[in-house]
């Protein structure tokens, strides 16, 4: 596969780079900083040396004055290194420190706070359709996802199926994040039924046969490992009674597909609908992260049942998006968007569907999914005119 140019940009300062395993953090950094002083903490010998003596980092950096960029790959393996990084940032302001992590759990309280103001926070996401351009296949993306390590594999199905196991073995088990790895594996299957749905923690707990607090803790682990995220309901200046629960998504639709059990009672269109919504969600999350604009992803759902799948709200974005896994659009499909528009006149509205033509249905622009995804580009504002240009 040819090298894919990523949308992530060098901020020009020291920074944390978070992202799940296999999203291309190390590949991007080696392209951006080929001459950097590099510490790979996944390497067992390197880990052993620096775990025993974190201050060794200072000795190595001082001995290599020509190395202006220092990369600590998977720094969450040895959080104690951040004390030394903090010291070196103050002593050597001309050096840049790039700290990658596939788990935010150990860095939440210490590292990120310790280096606040000295290191920016960036995140790497699965491929976006606009990054892949002509190589992007909607059907393939819905089945296998867009994680670079899977996308570039010769056997994509095998690579994807091994992905969840990799995290359970190397992150959850190795870092002792949960007491019972088997229960966590059952939780992963149970939570997969909540992908692209309003999350009911009590129902998931009953399915897993564990208590609610345990499931809440598992959810935190899943989010700390960057494998999933929740989006809140949009309630600014609400004029209607809204639900209070969040919606849950795996960070990549392929991971959802690999974890979600399926059988003869599952309707294919139900799985396909959740997959399509998840694919849109991960693109919107990536757009927000790469655009560096203070926008937030929400959904909107009233207690009477009106629901809009996504609301992007920020200083220059107010877009309500409905997703339909259908090749046709009917007037009833745009009714929730019209209801939302009644409450928020400033909002732009669009419906994304599996057809091939743009349509205007009851004043709502209906956009083919491939066109919508191709138009989500970090250089653009998330407005209808930018998406459709």
N, C-alpha and C positions, 0 to 999 in steps of 0.2 A: 504494500500500500504506500502511495506517495505521502510525504509528510503533510499533515494538515496544519495550516496556520491558525493558531488559536486566538480568540478575541481578548484574552487576558493581557493587560498592559503592565509593563514595569512602572511602578509608582515613583522610582527615582530615589527612594529612601529605604531604610531597613524595613522589613515586613515579615509578618506571618503569612504563610500560604496554606490554608486548610483545604481539604478535599478528601473524599473517600479513596481508598486504595484503587489503583488502576485508572484514575481519571487523567493521568498524564502530567502530574506535578513535576516529577523528576526529569522527564523528557523535556518539558518546556524550560526548566531551569538550566539544563545542560546546553540548550540552544541559546538561551539568553546570556548565560555566564560561563562560557567554555573554559575560562582560565581561573575560575573560583577555587578557593581552598574548600575542599568538600569532605564532610564527615557523614558517612552513611551509617546511621545507628541501627539499621537492620542487619548490618554485618556483625556477626557474633564477636569477632575479635575486637572490632572497634567499640562495640557496646561494652564489652568486659573491661577494656582499658579505661573508658571515660566514666563508667559507672563506679569504678573503684576510686578514680581521682578526677572529679569534674574540673578542678582548677588546671588540669593539664591543657585544657583548651587555651587558656591565657598564654601558656608557654609556647604552644604551637603557633598561635597568631602572632606573637611577638617575634618569633623566629622567621616569619615569612612576611616581611614588610611590603613586598611587591604585590601581595595578594590583597586587593582592595575589597573583594567580595568574599564573604565566608558563608557557606551553606551548611546548615545543620539539618539533615534529612531525617524526618520522623523524630523530632525533638521530644515528643511526648514520652518516648522511651526512657529518657533521663531528664525529668523536669528540673533537677538540681543544676543543670547546665545553665539555666536562665539567670541564676545569680552571677555567674561568670560573664555571661553575655552583657548583663546590665553594667557590670564593672567596666568591661571593655568598651562599651558604647560611650561611657563618660570619659575614659582615658584616651580613646582613639576615635574621635568624632568623624575622622575622614573615612573610616571603614564602614562597610555595609554588611549587615547580618540578615540572611534570608533563612527563616525557620519554617520548615514544613511540618505538617501533622495530619494524620488521618483519624485522629481522635482528639476531641477537645476536652475530654473529661479531666485529665490530669492538669491541664493548663488553665482551666477556667478561673480558678481562684488565685493562682500564683503568677503564672507566666504572663498572661495577657494583661493583668492588672499591673504587674511589676513594670512592664515595658510600655504601658499606656503613654501615648504621646511621643514615644520614640520609635515605635514600629507600627506601620499600618496593618490592617487586617484585610487580606484578600482571600478569595475562595475559587477553587477550580471545580468545574462542573463537567458532566458528560458532554459529548459533542453536541453542538447545535446544528440545525439543518443548514443555516447560513454559513457555517464553517465548512461543512461537507460539500455544499453547492450541488453540482450535478451528480455527485456520488450518493447523495441522500436518497434513500428509498423509504417511503412511509410504511409500506407493508413490513419491510425488514425491521424498521425501528420499533414498530408495535409488537413484534414477536421477540426480538433479541435485545432491544434497547440500544443505547448509544455510549456505553462505557468504552473508552478507547482500548483498554486491554482486551476486551471482548471483541470489539469491532475489528481489531487488527489480527485476531487469532485465526488460524487456518481452520480450526474446528470451533466455531462460535458457540454452538449448542453445548458442547462439553465444557468450554471455558465459562459460560454463563452459569451452568448448573453447579460448577465448583466454587462460584464466587461467594455465595452465602456461607458455605462450609469454611472457606478461607477466613472469613471474618469471625465465625464462631470459634475456630481453632486458634487463630493467631492473635485476635484482639480480645474477645470475651474471655476465653479460657486462659490464655497466657497472662493477661493482665488482672485476672481474678475479679472481673467486673461484676459477676453474679455468682451466687453460691451454687446454683443448680443449673448447669449448662443445658441439661435435657429439658428442664422446664422452660428455659429461654428459647430453645429450638421450637417447642410447642407453641410458645407465645408468638414467634415469627409467623408460623402458619396461621394462627388465629387472627393476628393483626392484618394479615394479607387480605382478609375478607372485608376489612375496613378501608382498604385503599380506595381513594376517591369518594369516600363516604363520610357522613357526620360520625364522629368518633364517640362511642359509648363505652367507657372504660369498664363499667360494671358488667356489660355483656361479654366483653373480651375476657374478663376475669372468670366468669362462669364457664366459658368455653375452655379455658386453660385449667380450670379447677384450682385456682390460686386466689388469694385475696386481692382486693382492689388496690391496696397500697403496693403490693408486689408488681402488679401490672403497671402502675404509675411509674415505679422505679425502672421497670424494663423499658418503658417508653423513653425515659430520660437517657438510658444507656443507648438505645437505638438512635436517638437524636445526637447524643455526644459522639457516637461513631459515624455521624453524618450520613447514616443510611436512610433516614426518614425525616420528614418535617411536617409540622402542623400549620394550618392557616386559620386565623380567627374570622369571626363573622364581622362584616362591615356594619358598624352601628353609629357612625357619625351622623348627628342630627336625625336620628331615626324617627320616622313617623308611623311605624308599624311595630307590632310585637314580633321580636326576632328570637330565633333559637340562640342558645348560649354555648353549645358545644362547638368544638373546632372540627375541621376536616383533616384527615391524615393522608399522606402520600409517601410512598417510597421514593428515594431520590432518582431512581431510574426505572422505567417501565419494564425493562428486561429483568431486573431483580424481582419486581412484583410478579412477573410471569413465572419465574423460576421457583419462587417460594409458594405461590398460591396453589393449593391442591385443587385438582379438577376431577370430575367424574361424570357419569351419564346423566346426573340430575342438573348439572350446570348448563345454563343456556349460553351458547357461544356469543350471542350478541351482548350479554351482560358483561362477560370478560372483556370483550372488544371495546365496549363503551368505557369501562374503567381504565383500560389501557390507553385509549385515546385521550381521555381527560388527564391521565397522569403524564403523558407525553407533553401536552400543552403546559401543564403545571411546571415540569422541570425546565422547559424553555423560558417560561416567565421568570422563574427563580434565577436562572442564569442571566437573563437580560438585566434584571435588577442589580445583580452582583457586578456584572461587567460594566454597566452603565455608570456606576458610582453616583446614582441619583438617590435621594432620600424617598424612594417609593416603597410601598408595602403591598404585598399580595393578600387579598381577602377573598371571602365568598359572601353571598347574601342569601339568607333564607328566612322567610317569615314563618310564624307558627301556623299560619293558614295553608302553607305548602308552596308558596311562590319561591323559586330558587334561581339565582344566577350563579353559574359555576365559579367565575372569577371576577374580582374587582381589583384593578391596579390603581392605586391612589398615591399621588405624590405632588410635589410642587408644579410639575408640568405634565402630569398624567392623571387622567380620570376616565378609565375605560372599563366598561362592563362587558364580559364575554360569556356567551353560552356555547356549550359544546354539544353537537349532535352527531352520533355515529350512524349517520344515515345519508343516503345519496339524494334525498329529497327533503325539502323544507315546506312545512305547512304553517298556516297562520297561527295555529295554537302553539307552535314551537317558539315563536318570538314573543308570546304574551308575557312571560316573566320579565323580559327586557323592557317591554313597554311599561309594565308596572313599575320597574325600577326607575325608568325615565320620568315617570310622573312624580316620584319623590325627589329625584336629583336631575333637574333640567340641564345642569352643566355637563353631565356625563355623556360620553360617546358610547354607543352600543354597537355590538356586532355579534353575529352568530357564525361559528366555524363548523363546517360540515364536510362530508366525504364526497361531495359532488365535484364537478369540474368547472362550473361557471359562477361568476358573481351574480347575485340576485338582490333585488331590493324588495323585501316583503314587509308590508305595513310600515314602511319607513325605516326598517332595520336592514343594514347591510349584511348580507350572508356571503361568507368568503370560503372558498375551497381550502381545505386544511393545508395542503402543500404550499399554497400561496401565502397563507397566514404565517406559517413557520418560517418560510424563506424571508418574510418581511420583518421578522423579529431580529434586529441587528443592533448591537450596543451603540453604534454610531447614530442610530435613529432615536427620536422620541417615540414612546409607545402611544402613537396616535393613529387613527385610521388613515390619514393622508400619508404618513410615513410608511405604514405597513403596505399600503396599496400602490406606492409609487413604482 
